[in-house]
Amino acid sequence: MNNFIKNKARREIFDLKAYVPGRPIEEVQRELGLSDIIKMASNENALGPSPMAIEALKANLVGVHFYPDGNCFYLKERLSALYGIDASCLLIGNGSDEMLRLIAETFINSGDEVILAQNTFSEYEFTSTVMGAKCIKVKLKDYRHDLEAMLKAVSEKTKIIYICNPNNPTGTIVQGSEIEAFMQQIPRDVLVIFDEAYSEYSDQDTFKSGLEYVKQMRNVIVLKTFSKIYGLAGLRIGYGLTTEEIADAVKRVSEPFNVNSLGQIAALAALDDHRHVENSLQMNSRGRDYFYDALSEMGLQYVPTQSNFILIDVKQDCQEVSKRMQLNGVIIRPCASFGYHTHIRVTIGTEEQNRRFIAALKKVLRGDI
Ligand SMILES: Cc1ncc(COP(=O)(O)O)c(C=O)c1O
């Protein structure tokens, strides 16, 4: 590293761990010279985008020479009706990744503490570390957030607590009763982020959204995204539900045109495409049952999931398994970066993809490739 970078760059950047994304299909194709590759690594919707969103996009391509509506008026209006909160309580971002960054920029001072689970989505640590926070990581209990332990980790320096519900990469949820007990005890001056990127997939009655606490005017932000069940990851559109005061504060650090016009249009159409959502949910629960049966038959342990992915203990080095799965044309996510060295995370796909994954995994674990 040259002296200019060493002496002049902010010291926080040297504490950052690089984000490890699911590898793009084209990259693996180039590297391995394979043409037939499926990606089950980033929890995208294997059914693709909503057909209604595709139609809306086609019809609106001619308008891309205009800047987008920086206020996302129509999308906010629609989401406000959906959730029963005022449009002024909504934040829309370039994916929920951007929301996380904006939240960190708004609230974190160097030396603050944030609390997150030990094995969870990496962006909480990344965006907090950029701003100079100390990340206190709390172990999961049976692959689930341990809210009691997170509560015990609170100090006078705690600024934010992140709760990923359902959790990535374990697919588990925290029970509504646990959230209620936690919210009763958490100091009012700690901001609680409920990241509910996968909440649409949860079919348990005990799932509880943080929205209830937003409506009680608590210091809470609920994050949602169009990247998962709505199948619009490439358009980068996510949003936050919070109080008007918190929304006003976060908007101060936002770029004026952070949400592109096609993303806004596609998101609006996708919200109306109930059939696509229903088909996606059905495909997911069928695929989940298929995985449970096939993995049990193979004698592999997995974590029952409330999401569109599943965490599997392959009892071998996950990087090696992942490399060999790629040679079979299946991209999955090794979970070493999440702290699980013998686990892989696999997106539940179409029936054909799921079968192909299981066939490839059998081969790889037998050592055939
Ligand atoms: C828990 C969680 N939150 C947020 C995101 C980011 O989603 P977006 O595409 O909206 O930035 C992801 C993406 O994988 C995620 O797993």
The ligand as an ORCA input file, in Angstrom:
! r2SCAN-3c Opt
* xyz 0 1
  C     -31.232    -10.140      4.874
  C     -30.995     -9.321      3.652
  N     -31.224     -8.013      3.700
  C     -31.017     -7.225      2.644
  C     -30.547     -7.750      1.466
  C     -30.259     -6.809      0.333
  O     -31.295     -6.752     -0.514
  P     -31.394     -5.665     -1.672
  O     -31.265     -6.406     -2.928
  O     -32.728     -5.025     -1.460
  O     -30.276     -4.682     -1.469
  C     -30.284     -9.102      1.343
  C     -29.775     -9.652      0.089
  O     -29.429    -10.786     -0.056
  C     -30.502     -9.909      2.480
  O     -30.245    -11.222      2.447
*
